[in-house]
Amino acid sequence: MSISGRRTGRVLLSWLCALLVIGSCCGQSTAAALSAGPAYTYVDVPNGDFELAHERGEWTGWTRSEGAFHVRGLKSSDTVDGVPVEKSGSTFFSGCDAGLPSMRGTLTSDVFQLTGTGVISFMMGAGLHKDLVYVEFFQEGDARPLARVSNTDCDGVFITEQLITRTVDLSSHLGKQIYIQVTDLDDGSELAYVNLDAFHVCRTQAEVDAAQAQRARQLKEYKKGKTAFVEDETSTTIVNGGFETGDLTGWKLLEGRALRESCVVPTSQYYWEDRIVYGEGSYYFDGSNNGAVRERLTGAMRSTKFTLGGDGWISFMMGCGNGNCYVALCDGRTGKELIVQRNEAFNDPALPLTLLRVYMDASKYIGQVVYLKVVNGNPAATGFAFLNVDDFRVSLTREEVAALEAAQIESVYGQTYSSASYDDLAALRDYYDSYPYPVPMKPLLIRDGVGDQVVECGRVDVTAMLGEGRATYDGQSLTNFYVTGVTFEGRPVEGEPASVDMRVPGQYQVRYAIDHAGHHAEASFTVFAVKDRGQVVNGGFETGDLTGWTVLTKGFNRHTAVISATSYWGDALPYNQAGDYHLNGWNTGLGEADTWSVRSSTFRLSGSGYISWRMGGKAAAIRVYRADGTQIAYVRQARFRDVNFPYLSKGGSWADMGTYVLDLSAYLGEDLYIVLQDEAVEGGWANAFFDEIVTRYDTPPDVAHRADKVSDSRTRASITIPWRMAVNLTPRL
């Protein structure tokens, strides 16, 4: 039978048996037996599976003292501190969850009669210090223990929290009244508690055999893990340097609990909901297992030993690693740390968990037997106190280093994903642009990509747009790009690159590439096909994002800046939003004192030549440029008034947007673009809010008779925000 699968009914039966009296052969009635006094007994460990109801800090069948065995330790989860524990039934006791590891105390069972085989099985985890944490068995009325069991299986590395099955042979005490007492005297911090489950008197030898078989299976599985460690010192490479086996094959755990097999995770996984580590291959080693491993834990592991060859270069990727976390090259004979590499580029929030490639010059140790050691030695948990690593490469030649340097930076410049919470790619490219490379390289990089385009619906020559792009190689500026594909809503588009069918309005994705000196680089841009080029793309932000707009400020969060709220704060102050969305200065990810700007698509001024927009906040401003970058208009927010808060009806104006109208008829027929800005201002409310940018009016809008209606904060009275003609602060050219 399976011990971990023992049904809960056995415990419930034992509990019911506690109400029965061991009657005489004369058939004494149960009622009479109950009135006869304490002649009843349990036939198994009372509530040995901890499955019976518990409340008010008390456990059925057990008595506790002090804080180590608090009822909050009775858990229904499958893990303790991120480690699967293989519990029995639905509930077990987790000393880790019961309180602080330093807490002490005892847990004592009710008395029961030893029957069956006289062998008691139970499950035990943690309790690293054997002389301080143990389970004892006593005969009622005798202070001398019949047996004491410590967790001799716990080694603090492979076997830690897991509930390992144990058996105690007390068959020489059959028929006696006994009880169990669990003692925790450990006031330390590392596994200074005990996990418990499934106390049971084995009724038959088959149950004893099943318990012992389960123990043997657990020890084999947990002690050796899933990764047999085999090494060849004469090899010039290491085993599984990129963790591509999906586990710790080729890596040996040396100490501590911070580094675990479960920390090998897919590079495709996200951390903080929307950020990735930009790792190599399919897997990497995540020192926190995406938050499952507590940062205060420490540990170390090493690679297989190898003889350093090539030109003595070593390269790998590392991320995070605050405090005493590092990778070391160690002497294979003595274990001495020869070279220590820390994550000197760690930066939160720009490059927190991001994997960054580093290079180690170990040429002075060529021909020696060495190994790589990953160390998490920061027990203070001061934040980011763990290390992410990936793609260890050893015994590299100078030529291999140069090729790897170029491939790495080309890969980064070929990335398209960037998180919603931070401009990851900008920070990552800055790192590789400024890294002190040990070997001169010649990467092919598309540093200035083709910008998004706006065209009228029809047949479009996208190859003509490639002239805006610039690539670099060894100091050369290159422009020989070619189109590799065009898609619309994820499907290929008909037509050659010189005549792409864009008759349907919408967004078309154009992939393009360049080849040079054996290198290849790719990038993409968006073409917005519109029926009327007189209107900017997504002028009302009704896509719910900044589609059609280019962010000009580093650190600006383009994925959160557009929101749907119509009012703010408990005062229900109105934004005067048009439609369902607007651009909100509070949601850019930048501070109030920071400035920012975003640029619209290019539009052809047509109709009457008038444009309008909604603008609010003390720092808001708008600039209009010709396509060549010449500024033709500059308008600053003129409505802001911090008076009589929170009433607009009493003359106040804060984040509410008013409509401005500007006459640009002198530039009819020209291609223009708009820049929305948050400018530097003194004092509070230094934010900007924008909505409903309209760049085509067939006739001039009747400003004198136009107004927007909103509800006035707490009074909810309807008030109007009149439109106004904008004052152009840019001198006419």
Secondary structure, DSSP 8 states (H G I E B T S, - for coil): --STT--THHHHHHHHHTT-B---TTT--HHHHHHT-S-B--SS-TTTTS-S--BTTBBTTEEEESSTT-GGGEE-SSEETTEE---SSS-EEEHHHHS-TT--EEEEE--EE--TTSEEEEEEEE--STTTEEEEEEETT--SEEEEE--TT--SSSSSS--EEEEEE-GGGTT-EEEEEEEE---SSSS-SEEEEEEEE--SHHHHHHHHHHHHHHHHHHHHTT------TT-SS-TTTT-TTSS-TTEEEEEESSS-GGGEEETT--BTTTB----SSSEEE-TTTTTTS-TT--EEEEE--EE--TTSEEEEEEEE--SSEEEEEEETTT--EEEEE--TT-BTTTBSS--EEEEEE-GGGTTSEEEEEEEE--TT--SS-SEEEEEEEEEE-HHHHHHHHHHHHHHHHT-----SSS-HHHHHHHHHHH---SS-----EEEE----EEEESEEE-GGGGGGG-EEEETTEEE---EEEEEEETTEE-SS-TTSEEE-S-EEEEEEEEEEETTEEEEEEEEEEEES-TTS-TTTT-TTSS-TT-EE-STT--TTTSEE--SEETTTTEE----TT-EEEGGGSSS-TT--EEEE---EE-EETSEEEEEEESTTEEEEEEETTS-EEEEEE----B--STT-GGGT-BSS--EEEEEE-GGGTT-EEEEEEEE---SSS----EEEEEE-EESS---GGG-EEEEEEGGGTEEEEEE-EE----S---
